[in-house]
Each structure stands twice: as structure tokens, then as C-alpha cells.
Amino acid sequence: MVNRPAGGARSVRHKREPYDWYKEGPRPVEQLFDAIDFGDDLIWDPSCGSGNILDVAKKRGHRTFGCDIIDRHARHPFKRGDFLRMERGPQVQIGRAISVVNNPPYGYIEGIAEAFMRRTLEHHLQVHRAAFLVPIAFLCSDTRWRFFAVDYMPSHICVLSE
């Protein structure tokens, strides 16, 4: 474990990608699917990029659906659109639930990651489970205490590490 603040002198600085498109590798997604049972739910990633989360879900036997504001040619059923403006989630068979697994964008709009979480947890989207890949610092923010302790207390917090 390294104990230095993010953005310290030894941090690598990269040019920001448009719409915060940063691809997670398969390992943290595999760890997440090892830790949480999504049953036979359809896995929906509302900012799927090129589909890395959905690739792991499909390998685990799930039906998948992705959306994003940019079509990066994910290999899954896909709808181009702005998740924060969608009125409903993907349509599924009766008896099958929808779970959201998402690595949300973080900074191209202030508060967008939390907005993705709130939007996912709104009742009209009818989401069975929701899992978000966020940095640990996101969870530890003083400004998010109410979100996690009062508004939407999570049932699980998994710290994924190599």
C-alpha cells in the first residue's frame, strides 16, 4: 500500500479524455462479480464506453445492455444517449431484473459521478442492484457523507485491490 496523496509529486499527469472516458481493466470488474451475486439479472452499464464491464458480465453468463453519449462500438446491445436524461431503463423479459454495474464519469461536469448514482437509484428506473466502480477517495469525501449514510446507504462496499 502506498500512503501518499493522489496528485502528489510522483503521480502521472495525463491529458483529460473527453467525457472522462477512462477504461477500467477486467480485473476489478471480475473481482466485483466474484463479490456480489447478480443472479440472472441483465447487466446495464449506462456509460459503457467500449464495453469492458459488459464483456466481463457476458463471460459470466449475463445478458447485457449498454448506453453512452458516444458510440464507441461496444460489442453489446447499445443505445446512444445521455443517461442523466433517460426516462426509463432497458426493457427486459417479465421475471428478469436489471442490475447496473458502472464506472461513472467523474469530472467533466461537477458532481456527475454522484448524479449517475442518484439517477440509477431512482425508483422509476426499476434497478434491482447497483454497483459502482469508484476510487476509495470518492467514498471518503466529507461532502458525500449524507449520500452514503442517509440518502442511499449501500448494502456492500467492496474494496478491490490487486
N, C-alpha and C positions, 0 to 999 in steps of 0.2 A: 504494500500500500504506500502510496506517495502522499505526503502531507504538505502540499503547497497549494496556494490559492489558484483557482482557474484564472488563466490570463497572466500568469506570472512570467518572469523573465525567460523561463525555459519552455513556455508554451509556443506552439507553432501557430502563426497567424496566417489565415487563408482569406482570400477574397470571398465575400459572401455570395452564395449562389442565389439567383432569383427565386423568390418564394421559399427560401430556406430549404432547398432540395438537397438533403444530405442522406445518403444511403446507409442504412444500418446493414451490418453483415448478418449472415444467417444465424450465427451462434447465439446472440441474445434472444432472438425470436425462438429458436429451438429450446433454450432454457425456459422461456416463458411458457411455451406449450408443455414442457415437462412439469412445470409447477402448477398450472391451472388446467382443470378439466373443462373443455368447451363442449363436451358431449358430441352430438352430431350437428351442432349449430353451423349455419352458413357464416363464414368469416368475412366481415366487411371492413375494408380499410378505406376511410374517407379521404385520405391524402396518400394514395398508394404509390405515387412515383412510378417506377418501372416494375413494381410488384414483388419486392423481396419478401415482405411479410406474407403475402398471399402465396408465394412459392412454397414457403415452409408449411403453411396451412394445408395446401393441396397435397403435399407429400404426406401429411398426417391424415389424409382421407376426408378433408372438409371440402364442401362446395365453397366457392369464393366469389367475391364481388368487390370491385374497386372503383373509386372515383377520384378525380383530381381536377384542378383547374387547368392543367396542361396534360395533354395526352402524350405520355412517354412510352406508349406502346407496351403496356403491361400485357402479359400473356393470360389474362383472365377476363371474364365478363366485366365490362367497363362502361361507365357513364361519365362524360366530361361535365364538370360543374363545380360550383362553389359550395362546399359542404355547409358553410355557415348560413347559406340561403335556401338550402333544400327543405322542402316541406314534409318529406317522408323518406324512409329508407327503402332499400330494395324489396321487391315483392318476393315472397317465398311460399312454399307449399304450406298448407294447413298442418300444424303439428311440428313444424320445424322452426326453431328460434334463430335469431340473428345475434351474433356477438361481434362487437367492434374490437379490433386489435389495430393499434395505430401508433406511429411515431409522428406526433403532430409537428407542424411548423412552429418555430419559436419566436422569431424576432422581426419578420418583415412588416408586421403590424404589432404594435404594443399589445400584449395580453392575448395574443392569438392562441397559444397553447391552451391556456385556461378556457378560452372561448370554445375551442374544439371539445374540451372535456364537458363543459356545461351543455353544449349543444347535443352531444352524444347522450347525456344522461336525462335530457328532457323526455318526458313520458310519451309524446306523440311519435317519436321515432321507434318505439317498441323494441328496445335493445334488451336482450337477456343478460349478457355480461359485457363488460367493457374493460379493456386492458390498454394501458398507455406506456410506451417506452419513453421515459423522460430521465434526464440526468438527476442524480441524487440532490444536487443543489436546488432543483425545482421543488422538490418535496420539502426542503428545509427552510424555505423562504418565510420570513415573518409575515409578509403580505398575503400569504396563502393559508395561514392558519385556519381562518374561518372556513375556507373552501373545503379543506380536508377534515377538520374537526367538527364542523357543524352542518354545512350545506350538503356535502357528499362524502360522508365517511367511508373510506374504502374497506372492503371485506378482507383484502390481502394487499400487502406491499411486499414485493419481491425485489431483493437487491441482487441484480445479475452481475456476475463478475467472472472474469477468466481465471 
